[in-house]
Amino acid sequence: MRSIKQIGTDIKQYSDQLSHDGFKQVFDHIDQFNIKKGVDKMGIDKFVNQCAIMAAGSGAISGSGGILTMVIGMPVDVLNLITQQFRVTMAIMYYNRGSYQIGFDEFIKLVAISFKIETGVAITKTMMEGIAEKILLNLGVRTAERLVPVVGAVIGGTTNYLFIKRMARSVKELQVQPVILQVG
Protein backbone atom coordinates (compact mmCIF):
# COMPACT_ATOMS: atom_id res chain seq x y z
CA MET A 1 0.00 0.00 0.00
CA ARG A 2 1.29 3.45 -0.83
CA SER A 3 2.01 5.94 1.88
CA ILE A 4 0.14 9.18 2.42
CA LYS A 5 3.32 11.06 1.48
CA GLN A 6 3.52 9.19 -1.86
CA ILE A 7 -0.16 9.94 -2.60
CA GLY A 8 0.49 13.62 -1.83
CA THR A 9 3.47 13.58 -4.20
CA ASP A 10 1.34 11.95 -6.91
CA ILE A 11 -1.36 14.62 -6.51
CA LYS A 12 1.26 17.36 -6.80
CA GLN A 13 2.75 15.80 -9.96
CA TYR A 14 -0.68 15.34 -11.54
CA SER A 15 -1.65 18.93 -10.71
CA ASP A 16 1.60 20.12 -12.33
CA GLN A 17 0.71 18.20 -15.51
CA LEU A 18 -2.82 19.60 -15.52
CA SER A 19 -1.65 23.15 -14.95
CA HIS A 20 0.90 23.15 -17.77
CA ASP A 21 -1.13 22.08 -20.79
CA GLY A 22 -4.12 20.13 -19.54
CA PHE A 23 -6.48 23.02 -18.85
CA LYS A 24 -5.75 24.64 -22.21
CA GLN A 25 -6.34 21.34 -24.01
CA VAL A 26 -9.67 20.80 -22.23
CA PHE A 27 -10.67 24.40 -22.99
CA ASP A 28 -9.72 24.06 -26.67
CA HIS A 29 -11.78 20.87 -27.09
CA ILE A 30 -15.01 22.38 -25.77
CA ASP A 31 -17.36 23.62 -28.48
CA GLN A 32 -18.46 27.02 -27.19
CA PHE A 33 -21.18 27.32 -29.83
CA ASN A 34 -22.80 24.08 -28.59
CA ILE A 35 -22.79 25.51 -25.07
CA LYS A 36 -24.60 28.59 -26.41
CA LYS A 37 -27.16 26.37 -28.16
CA GLY A 38 -27.66 24.29 -25.00
CA VAL A 39 -28.22 27.35 -22.80
CA ASP A 40 -30.57 28.91 -25.40
CA LYS A 41 -32.58 25.68 -25.66
CA MET A 42 -32.69 24.57 -22.00
CA GLY A 43 -31.98 27.69 -19.99
CA ILE A 44 -29.01 28.13 -17.68
CA ASP A 45 -30.32 26.14 -14.71
CA LYS A 46 -31.22 23.05 -16.74
CA PHE A 47 -27.90 23.27 -18.60
CA VAL A 48 -26.00 23.40 -15.28
CA ASN A 49 -28.05 20.47 -13.98
CA GLN A 50 -27.27 18.46 -17.13
CA CYS A 51 -23.53 19.09 -16.62
CA ALA A 52 -23.82 18.09 -12.96
CA ILE A 53 -25.57 14.83 -13.95
CA MET A 54 -22.82 14.10 -16.50
CA ALA A 55 -20.20 14.68 -13.80
CA ALA A 56 -22.14 12.44 -11.42
CA GLY A 57 -22.13 9.68 -14.02
CA SER A 58 -18.36 9.44 -14.23
CA GLY A 59 -18.08 9.69 -10.44
CA ALA A 60 -20.51 6.83 -10.01
CA ILE A 61 -18.80 4.66 -12.61
CA SER A 62 -15.32 5.19 -11.19
CA GLY A 63 -16.53 4.20 -7.71
CA SER A 64 -18.89 1.38 -8.68
CA GLY A 65 -16.55 -1.61 -8.67
CA GLY A 66 -14.12 -0.81 -5.91
CA ILE A 67 -10.41 -0.48 -6.47
CA LEU A 68 -10.35 -1.77 -10.07
CA THR A 69 -12.81 0.75 -11.47
CA MET A 70 -11.36 3.49 -9.28
CA VAL A 71 -7.83 3.03 -10.65
CA ILE A 72 -9.05 2.87 -14.24
CA GLY A 73 -11.89 5.35 -13.88
CA MET A 74 -10.23 8.08 -11.78
CA PRO A 75 -8.35 9.75 -14.68
CA VAL A 76 -11.52 9.71 -16.79
CA ASP A 77 -13.49 11.08 -13.85
CA VAL A 78 -10.98 13.91 -13.34
CA LEU A 79 -11.11 14.85 -17.03
CA ASN A 80 -14.91 14.74 -17.10
CA LEU A 81 -15.22 16.77 -13.89
CA ILE A 82 -12.91 19.47 -15.28
CA THR A 83 -14.75 19.46 -18.61
CA GLN A 84 -18.15 19.83 -16.93
CA GLN A 85 -16.87 22.59 -14.68
CA PHE A 86 -15.48 24.44 -17.69
CA ARG A 87 -18.75 23.97 -19.62
CA VAL A 88 -20.76 25.35 -16.69
CA THR A 89 -18.44 28.34 -16.33
CA MET A 90 -18.65 29.10 -20.07
CA ALA A 91 -22.44 28.72 -20.00
CA ILE A 92 -22.81 31.19 -17.14
CA MET A 93 -20.44 33.63 -18.83
CA TYR A 94 -22.50 33.38 -22.04
CA TYR A 95 -25.80 33.69 -20.15
CA ASN A 96 -24.69 36.88 -18.42
CA ARG A 97 -22.93 38.50 -21.39
CA GLY A 98 -24.78 37.31 -24.45
CA SER A 99 -21.48 36.46 -26.11
CA TYR A 100 -20.36 32.85 -26.24
CA GLN A 101 -16.81 33.40 -27.50
CA ILE A 102 -14.48 33.48 -24.52
CA GLY A 103 -10.70 33.56 -24.53
CA PHE A 104 -8.70 31.13 -22.41
CA ASP A 105 -6.96 33.80 -20.31
CA GLU A 106 -10.19 35.51 -19.28
CA PHE A 107 -11.88 32.17 -18.70
CA ILE A 108 -9.17 30.66 -16.50
CA LYS A 109 -9.05 33.78 -14.34
CA LEU A 110 -12.77 33.38 -13.60
CA VAL A 111 -12.21 29.70 -12.78
CA ALA A 112 -9.39 30.67 -10.40
CA ILE A 113 -11.52 33.33 -8.70
CA SER A 114 -14.39 30.86 -8.31
CA PHE A 115 -11.95 28.59 -6.43
CA LYS A 116 -10.94 31.62 -4.36
CA ILE A 117 -7.40 31.53 -5.76
CA GLU A 118 -5.63 34.87 -5.88
CA THR A 119 -5.31 36.18 -9.43
CA GLY A 120 -3.27 39.00 -10.85
CA VAL A 121 -3.10 40.61 -14.24
CA ALA A 122 -1.27 37.67 -15.84
CA ILE A 123 -2.00 33.98 -15.64
CA THR A 124 0.70 32.45 -13.51
CA LYS A 125 1.95 28.91 -13.08
CA THR A 126 1.05 29.15 -9.39
CA MET A 127 -2.53 30.13 -10.18
CA MET A 128 -2.94 27.21 -12.60
CA GLU A 129 -1.39 24.78 -10.12
CA GLY A 130 -3.76 26.08 -7.43
CA ILE A 131 -6.78 25.29 -9.60
CA ALA A 132 -5.48 21.80 -10.38
CA GLU A 133 -4.77 21.07 -6.72
CA LYS A 134 -8.25 22.16 -5.63
CA ILE A 135 -9.88 19.89 -8.21
CA LEU A 136 -7.67 16.93 -7.33
CA LEU A 137 -8.13 17.43 -3.59
CA ASN A 138 -11.88 17.39 -4.12
CA LEU A 139 -11.50 13.98 -5.76
CA GLY A 140 -8.95 12.75 -3.21
CA VAL A 141 -11.22 13.38 -0.24
CA ARG A 142 -13.53 10.60 -1.33
CA THR A 143 -10.95 8.15 -2.69
CA ALA A 144 -11.11 5.85 0.33
CA GLU A 145 -14.89 5.63 0.15
CA ARG A 146 -14.67 4.61 -3.51
CA LEU A 147 -12.91 1.41 -2.53
CA VAL A 148 -16.23 -0.06 -1.36
CA PRO A 149 -18.32 -1.14 -4.37
CA VAL A 150 -21.81 0.38 -4.70
CA VAL A 151 -21.21 2.75 -1.77
CA GLY A 152 -18.31 4.20 -3.76
CA ALA A 153 -20.60 4.76 -6.74
CA VAL A 154 -23.12 6.68 -4.64
CA ILE A 155 -20.40 8.75 -2.98
CA GLY A 156 -18.54 9.43 -6.25
CA GLY A 157 -21.68 10.43 -8.14
CA THR A 158 -23.09 12.57 -5.35
CA THR A 159 -19.81 14.35 -4.71
CA ASN A 160 -19.32 15.20 -8.39
CA TYR A 161 -22.92 16.41 -8.73
CA LEU A 162 -22.65 18.66 -5.69
CA PHE A 163 -19.21 19.94 -6.78
CA ILE A 164 -20.57 21.14 -10.14
CA LYS A 165 -23.63 22.72 -8.49
CA ARG A 166 -21.44 24.56 -5.94
CA MET A 167 -19.08 25.77 -8.66
CA ALA A 168 -22.02 27.02 -10.72
CA ARG A 169 -23.36 28.95 -7.73
CA SER A 170 -19.91 30.45 -7.12
CA VAL A 171 -19.47 31.50 -10.76
CA LYS A 172 -23.01 32.93 -10.89
CA GLU A 173 -22.27 35.06 -7.83
CA LEU A 174 -19.08 36.36 -9.45
CA GLN A 175 -20.83 37.12 -12.74
CA VAL A 176 -23.70 38.98 -11.07
CA GLN A 177 -21.45 41.47 -9.31
CA PRO A 178 -21.58 44.82 -11.13
CA VAL A 179 -18.61 45.84 -13.22
CA ILE A 180 -17.35 49.36 -12.49
CA LEU A 181 -15.98 51.07 -15.57
CA GLN A 182 -13.39 53.76 -15.14
CA VAL A 183 -13.69 56.68 -17.50
CA GLY A 184 -10.31 58.28 -18.11
Secondary structure, 3 states (H helix, E strand, C coil): CCCHHHHHHHHHHHHHHHHHHHHHHHHHCCCHHHHHHHHHHHCHHHHHHHHHHHHHHHHHHHHHCCHHHHHHHHHHHHHHHHHHHHHHHHHHHHHHHCCCCCCHHHHHHHHHHHCCCCCCCCCCHHHHHHHHHHHHHHHHHCCCHHHCCCHHHHHHHHHHHHHHHHHHHHHHHHHHCCCCCCCC
